[in-house]
Amino acid sequence: MSLINWFLLGVAIVGIVLFLYGANYYDPVVGWVGVAFFAGAFVVFLALYVRGELTKKPAQNP
């Protein structure tokens, strides 16, 4: 996994933790920030994956 993937995984985990914290202490702002972090990490991961697939150069046969 690349450094960007590890970073996005960390952001997603922080999002889950914030969501659970907000749900446990009835703090909706923290919960929604957690949801936004998780969703944002997922969307950025998908966008980078699609970009990488679209810009991939075909293999050259010798």
Biopython code that builds the backbone (N, CA, C, O; Angstrom):
import numpy as np
from Bio.PDB.StructureBuilder import StructureBuilder

atoms = [
    (1, "MET", "N", (0.845, -1.184, 0.000)),
    (1, "MET", "CA", (0.000, 0.000, 0.000)),
    (1, "MET", "C", (0.885, 1.241, 0.000)),
    (1, "MET", "O", (1.941, 1.282, 0.632)),
    (2, "SER", "N", (0.423, 2.236, -0.723)),
    (2, "SER", "CA", (1.195, 3.469, -0.795)),
    (2, "SER", "C", (0.918, 4.339, 0.428)),
    (2, "SER", "O", (0.019, 4.060, 1.222)),
    (3, "LEU", "N", (1.701, 5.379, 0.555)),
    (3, "LEU", "CA", (1.548, 6.289, 1.680)),
    (3, "LEU", "C", (0.182, 6.970, 1.661)),
    (3, "LEU", "O", (-0.410, 7.201, 2.715)),
    (4, "ILE", "N", (-0.315, 7.289, 0.481)),
    (4, "ILE", "CA", (-1.627, 7.934, 0.370)),
    (4, "ILE", "C", (-2.719, 6.986, 0.855)),
    (4, "ILE", "O", (-3.650, 7.411, 1.539)),
    (5, "ASN", "N", (-2.611, 5.709, 0.507)),
    (5, "ASN", "CA", (-3.609, 4.741, 0.959)),
    (5, "ASN", "C", (-3.599, 4.603, 2.478)),
    (5, "ASN", "O", (-4.656, 4.513, 3.101)),
    (6, "TRP", "N", (-2.409, 4.585, 3.075)),
    (6, "TRP", "CA", (-2.326, 4.507, 4.536)),
    (6, "TRP", "C", (-2.936, 5.752, 5.181)),
    (6, "TRP", "O", (-3.630, 5.659, 6.193)),
    (7, "PHE", "N", (-2.671, 6.911, 4.588)),
    (7, "PHE", "CA", (-3.234, 8.150, 5.118)),
    (7, "PHE", "C", (-4.760, 8.129, 5.043)),
    (7, "PHE", "O", (-5.433, 8.496, 6.007)),
    (8, "LEU", "N", (-5.306, 7.704, 3.912)),
    (8, "LEU", "CA", (-6.762, 7.653, 3.767)),
    (8, "LEU", "C", (-7.382, 6.627, 4.709)),
    (8, "LEU", "O", (-8.479, 6.840, 5.226)),
    (9, "LEU", "N", (-6.687, 5.521, 4.933)),
    (9, "LEU", "CA", (-7.170, 4.542, 5.900)),
    (9, "LEU", "C", (-7.198, 5.144, 7.298)),
    (9, "LEU", "O", (-8.145, 4.918, 8.052)),
    (10, "GLY", "N", (-6.172, 5.908, 7.648)),
    (10, "GLY", "CA", (-6.147, 6.584, 8.946)),
    (10, "GLY", "C", (-7.266, 7.591, 9.096)),
    (10, "GLY", "O", (-7.879, 7.685, 10.160)),
    (11, "VAL", "N", (-7.542, 8.350, 8.040)),
    (11, "VAL", "CA", (-8.634, 9.324, 8.084)),
    (11, "VAL", "C", (-9.971, 8.609, 8.249)),
    (11, "VAL", "O", (-10.836, 9.079, 8.988)),
    (12, "ALA", "N", (-10.148, 7.479, 7.570)),
    (12, "ALA", "CA", (-11.386, 6.714, 7.699)),
    (12, "ALA", "C", (-11.545, 6.176, 9.121)),
    (12, "ALA", "O", (-12.648, 6.193, 9.666)),
    (13, "ILE", "N", (-10.466, 5.704, 9.719)),
    (13, "ILE", "CA", (-10.531, 5.190, 11.090)),
    (13, "ILE", "C", (-10.841, 6.317, 12.064)),
    (13, "ILE", "O", (-11.641, 6.138, 12.982)),
    (14, "VAL", "N", (-10.217, 7.476, 11.874)),
    (14, "VAL", "CA", (-10.530, 8.633, 12.724)),
    (14, "VAL", "C", (-11.998, 9.005, 12.567)),
    (14, "VAL", "O", (-12.655, 9.351, 13.549)),
    (15, "GLY", "N", (-12.518, 8.939, 11.350)),
    (15, "GLY", "CA", (-13.927, 9.232, 11.120)),
    (15, "GLY", "C", (-14.843, 8.282, 11.868)),
    (15, "GLY", "O", (-15.840, 8.706, 12.454)),
    (16, "ILE", "N", (-14.509, 6.995, 11.850)),
    (16, "ILE", "CA", (-15.326, 6.017, 12.576)),
    (16, "ILE", "C", (-15.277, 6.285, 14.071)),
    (16, "ILE", "O", (-16.302, 6.229, 14.751)),
    (17, "VAL", "N", (-14.084, 6.577, 14.586)),
    (17, "VAL", "CA", (-13.937, 6.850, 16.023)),
    (17, "VAL", "C", (-14.712, 8.105, 16.412)),
    (17, "VAL", "O", (-15.387, 8.122, 17.442)),
    (18, "LEU", "N", (-14.621, 9.154, 15.596)),
    (18, "LEU", "CA", (-15.373, 10.371, 15.895)),
    (18, "LEU", "C", (-16.873, 10.126, 15.850)),
    (18, "LEU", "O", (-17.612, 10.649, 16.685)),
    (19, "PHE", "N", (-17.329, 9.339, 14.890)),
    (19, "PHE", "CA", (-18.753, 9.017, 14.815)),
    (19, "PHE", "C", (-19.208, 8.277, 16.070)),
    (19, "PHE", "O", (-20.249, 8.595, 16.645)),
    (20, "LEU", "N", (-18.422, 7.291, 16.486)),
    (20, "LEU", "CA", (-18.796, 6.533, 17.680)),
    (20, "LEU", "C", (-18.733, 7.398, 18.935)),
    (20, "LEU", "O", (-19.569, 7.256, 19.827)),
    (21, "TYR", "N", (-17.753, 8.290, 19.011)),
    (21, "TYR", "CA", (-17.667, 9.211, 20.145)),
    (21, "TYR", "C", (-18.886, 10.123, 20.180)),
    (21, "TYR", "O", (-19.497, 10.309, 21.233)),
    (22, "GLY", "N", (-19.240, 10.692, 19.028)),
    (22, "GLY", "CA", (-20.401, 11.574, 18.965)),
    (22, "GLY", "C", (-21.690, 10.853, 19.295)),
    (22, "GLY", "O", (-22.579, 11.430, 19.922)),
    (23, "ALA", "N", (-21.807, 9.596, 18.881)),
    (23, "ALA", "CA", (-23.008, 8.821, 19.180)),
    (23, "ALA", "C", (-23.075, 8.479, 20.664)),
    (23, "ALA", "O", (-24.159, 8.439, 21.245)),
    (24, "ASN", "N", (-21.927, 8.233, 21.275)),
    (24, "ASN", "CA", (-21.910, 7.841, 22.676)),
    (24, "ASN", "C", (-22.202, 9.017, 23.603)),
    (24, "ASN", "O", (-22.864, 8.841, 24.626)),
    (25, "TYR", "N", (-21.725, 10.204, 23.268)),
    (25, "TYR", "CA", (-21.898, 11.366, 24.130)),
    (25, "TYR", "C", (-22.963, 12.324, 23.620)),
    (25, "TYR", "O", (-23.049, 13.459, 24.091)),
    (26, "TYR", "N", (-23.773, 11.887, 22.669)),
    (26, "TYR", "CA", (-24.884, 12.673, 22.127)),
    (26, "TYR", "C", (-24.414, 14.034, 21.615)),
    (26, "TYR", "O", (-25.056, 15.056, 21.857)),
    (27, "ASP", "N", (-23.297, 14.031, 20.913)),
    (27, "ASP", "CA", (-22.770, 15.257, 20.320)),
    (27, "ASP", "C", (-22.885, 15.129, 18.803)),
    (27, "ASP", "O", (-22.035, 14.514, 18.159)),
    (28, "PRO", "N", (-23.939, 15.711, 18.239)),
    (28, "PRO", "CA", (-24.174, 15.490, 16.804)),
    (28, "PRO", "C", (-23.108, 16.101, 15.900)),
    (28, "PRO", "O", (-22.847, 15.572, 14.819)),
    (29, "VAL", "N", (-22.486, 17.203, 16.319)),
    (29, "VAL", "CA", (-21.476, 17.843, 15.467)),
    (29, "VAL", "C", (-20.279, 16.916, 15.283)),
    (29, "VAL", "O", (-19.793, 16.742, 14.166)),
    (30, "VAL", "N", (-19.811, 16.329, 16.359)),
    (30, "VAL", "CA", (-18.662, 15.419, 16.278)),
    (30, "VAL", "C", (-19.032, 14.185, 15.463)),
    (30, "VAL", "O", (-18.221, 13.693, 14.679)),
    (31, "GLY", "N", (-20.239, 13.689, 15.643)),
    (31, "GLY", "CA", (-20.686, 12.526, 14.880)),
    (31, "GLY", "C", (-20.730, 12.793, 13.392)),
    (31, "GLY", "O", (-20.298, 11.962, 12.592)),
    (32, "TRP", "N", (-21.258, 13.963, 13.012)),
    (32, "TRP", "CA", (-21.335, 14.287, 11.584)),
    (32, "TRP", "C", (-19.961, 14.579, 10.994)),
    (32, "TRP", "O", (-19.725, 14.297, 9.819)),
    (33, "VAL", "N", (-19.058, 15.134, 11.782)),
    (33, "VAL", "CA", (-17.682, 15.316, 11.303)),
    (33, "VAL", "C", (-17.047, 13.948, 11.041)),
    (33, "VAL", "O", (-16.323, 13.770, 10.061)),
    (34, "GLY", "N", (-17.320, 12.998, 11.913)),
    (34, "GLY", "CA", (-16.817, 11.644, 11.700)),
    (34, "GLY", "C", (-17.365, 11.014, 10.433)),
    (34, "GLY", "O", (-16.631, 10.370, 9.684)),
    (35, "VAL", "N", (-18.650, 11.198, 10.193)),
    (35, "VAL", "CA", (-19.254, 10.673, 8.963)),
    (35, "VAL", "C", (-18.625, 11.343, 7.747)),
    (35, "VAL", "O", (-18.345, 10.682, 6.747)),
    (36, "ALA", "N", (-18.402, 12.652, 7.829)),
    (36, "ALA", "CA", (-17.799, 13.381, 6.708)),
    (36, "ALA", "C", (-16.366, 12.903, 6.455)),
    (36, "ALA", "O", (-15.966, 12.743, 5.302)),
    (37, "PHE", "N", (-15.591, 12.676, 7.516)),
    (37, "PHE", "CA", (-14.226, 12.167, 7.349)),
    (37, "PHE", "C", (-14.245, 10.806, 6.661)),
    (37, "PHE", "O", (-13.486, 10.567, 5.721)),
    (38, "PHE", "N", (-15.112, 9.920, 7.132)),
    (38, "PHE", "CA", (-15.176, 8.576, 6.563)),
    (38, "PHE", "C", (-15.603, 8.626, 5.101)),
    (38, "PHE", "O", (-14.980, 7.996, 4.247)),
    (39, "ALA", "N", (-16.655, 9.367, 4.815)),
    (39, "ALA", "CA", (-17.144, 9.463, 3.435)),
    (39, "ALA", "C", (-16.120, 10.155, 2.540)),
    (39, "ALA", "O", (-15.921, 9.752, 1.394)),
    (40, "GLY", "N", (-15.474, 11.191, 3.058)),
    (40, "GLY", "CA", (-14.466, 11.900, 2.276)),
    (40, "GLY", "C", (-13.280, 11.018, 1.935)),
    (40, "GLY", "O", (-12.782, 11.053, 0.810)),
    (41, "ALA", "N", (-12.826, 10.231, 2.893)),
    (41, "ALA", "CA", (-11.707, 9.319, 2.631)),
    (41, "ALA", "C", (-12.093, 8.293, 1.573)),
    (41, "ALA", "O", (-11.286, 7.955, 0.707)),
    (42, "PHE", "N", (-13.318, 7.801, 1.644)),
    (42, "PHE", "CA", (-13.788, 6.819, 0.667)),
    (42, "PHE", "C", (-13.873, 7.422, -0.731)),
    (42, "PHE", "O", (-13.455, 6.796, -1.705)),
    (43, "VAL", "N", (-14.410, 8.628, -0.833)),
    (43, "VAL", "CA", (-14.555, 9.290, -2.135)),
    (43, "VAL", "C", (-13.185, 9.610, -2.733)),
    (43, "VAL", "O", (-12.970, 9.403, -3.928)),
    (44, "VAL", "N", (-12.261, 10.111, -1.920)),
    (44, "VAL", "CA", (-10.922, 10.434, -2.426)),
    (44, "VAL", "C", (-10.201, 9.165, -2.872)),
    (44, "VAL", "O", (-9.520, 9.166, -3.898)),
    (45, "PHE", "N", (-10.348, 8.085, -2.109)),
    (45, "PHE", "CA", (-9.728, 6.821, -2.511)),
    (45, "PHE", "C", (-10.264, 6.359, -3.860)),
    (45, "PHE", "O", (-9.492, 5.967, -4.735)),
    (46, "LEU", "N", (-11.580, 6.403, -4.031)),
    (46, "LEU", "CA", (-12.163, 5.995, -5.311)),
    (46, "LEU", "C", (-11.712, 6.897, -6.451)),
    (46, "LEU", "O", (-11.421, 6.414, -7.545)),
    (47, "ALA", "N", (-11.651, 8.204, -6.205)),
    (47, "ALA", "CA", (-11.234, 9.137, -7.254)),
    (47, "ALA", "C", (-9.789, 8.878, -7.663)),
    (47, "ALA", "O", (-9.474, 8.889, -8.853)),
    (48, "LEU", "N", (-8.910, 8.647, -6.696)),
    (48, "LEU", "CA", (-7.510, 8.369, -7.022)),
    (48, "LEU", "C", (-7.355, 7.029, -7.733)),
    (48, "LEU", "O", (-6.515, 6.891, -8.622)),
    (49, "TYR", "N", (-8.156, 6.048, -7.347)),
    (49, "TYR", "CA", (-8.095, 4.746, -8.008)),
    (49, "TYR", "C", (-8.545, 4.855, -9.464)),
    (49, "TYR", "O", (-7.892, 4.321, -10.361)),
    (50, "VAL", "N", (-9.653, 5.542, -9.694)),
    (50, "VAL", "CA", (-10.156, 5.707, -11.057)),
    (50, "VAL", "C", (-9.164, 6.505, -11.889)),
    (50, "VAL", "O", (-8.915, 6.165, -13.046)),
    (51, "ARG", "N", (-8.595, 7.559, -11.320)),
    (51, "ARG", "CA", (-7.598, 8.355, -12.045)),
    (51, "ARG", "C", (-6.390, 7.510, -12.415)),
    (51, "ARG", "O", (-5.872, 7.615, -13.527)),
    (52, "GLY", "N", (-5.944, 6.681, -11.496)),
    (52, "GLY", "CA", (-4.808, 5.815, -11.777)),
    (52, "GLY", "C", (-5.104, 4.811, -12.878)),
    (52, "GLY", "O", (-4.243, 4.526, -13.710)),
    (53, "GLU", "N", (-6.308, 4.278, -12.888)),
    (53, "GLU", "CA", (-6.678, 3.319, -13.930)),
    (53, "GLU", "C", (-6.822, 3.994, -15.288)),
    (53, "GLU", "O", (-6.466, 3.410, -16.311)),
    (54, "LEU", "N", (-7.335, 5.204, -15.306)),
    (54, "LEU", "CA", (-7.532, 5.897, -16.576)),
    (54, "LEU", "C", (-6.226, 6.408, -17.174)),
    (54, "LEU", "O", (-6.100, 6.496, -18.396)),
    (55, "THR", "N", (-5.266, 6.741, -16.340)),
    (55, "THR", "CA", (-3.999, 7.282, -16.842)),
    (55, "THR", "C", (-2.917, 6.213, -16.982)),
    (55, "THR", "O", (-1.775, 6.525, -17.322)),
    (56, "LYS", "N", (-3.267, 4.973, -16.725)),
    (56, "LYS", "CA", (-2.291, 3.887, -16.834)),
    (56, "LYS", "C", (-1.921, 3.687, -18.301)),
    (56, "LYS", "O", (-2.779, 3.635, -19.181)),
    (57, "LYS", "N", (-0.636, 3.579, -18.528)),
    (57, "LYS", "CA", (-0.160, 3.367, -19.894)),
    (57, "LYS", "C", (-0.204, 1.873, -20.210)),
    (57, "LYS", "O", (0.120, 1.049, -19.355)),
    (58, "PRO", "N", (-0.600, 1.525, -21.425)),
    (58, "PRO", "CA", (-0.639, 0.103, -21.780)),
    (58, "PRO", "C", (0.772, -0.486, -21.858)),
    (58, "PRO", "O", (1.738, 0.217, -22.153)),
    (59, "ALA", "N", (0.864, -1.763, -21.592)),
    (59, "ALA", "CA", (2.160, -2.445, -21.642)),
    (59, "ALA", "C", (2.650, -2.520, -23.081)),
    (59, "ALA", "O", (1.882, -2.776, -24.008)),
    (60, "GLN", "N", (3.940, -2.290, -23.241)),
    (60, "GLN", "CA", (4.528, -2.346, -24.576)),
    (60, "GLN", "C", (5.135, -3.725, -24.793)),
    (60, "GLN", "O", (5.907, -4.215, -23.969)),
    (61, "ASN", "N", (4.780, -4.335, -25.898)),
    (61, "ASN", "CA", (5.339, -5.644, -26.235)),
    (61, "ASN", "C", (6.632, -5.456, -27.028)),
    (61, "ASN", "O", (6.667, -4.664, -27.969)),
    (62, "PRO", "N", (7.693, -6.174, -26.657)),
    (62, "PRO", "CA", (8.972, -6.013, -27.373)),
    (62, "PRO", "C", (8.960, -6.603, -28.764)),
    (62, "PRO", "O", (9.966, -6.538, -29.471)),
]
sb = StructureBuilder()
sb.init_structure("model")
sb.init_model(0)
sb.init_chain("A")
sb.init_seg("    ")
for serial, (resi, resn, name, xyz) in enumerate(atoms, 1):
    if name == "N":
        sb.init_residue(resn, " ", resi, " ")
    sb.init_atom(name, np.array(xyz, "f"), 0.0, 1.0, " ", f" {name:<3s}", serial, name[0])
structure = sb.get_structure()
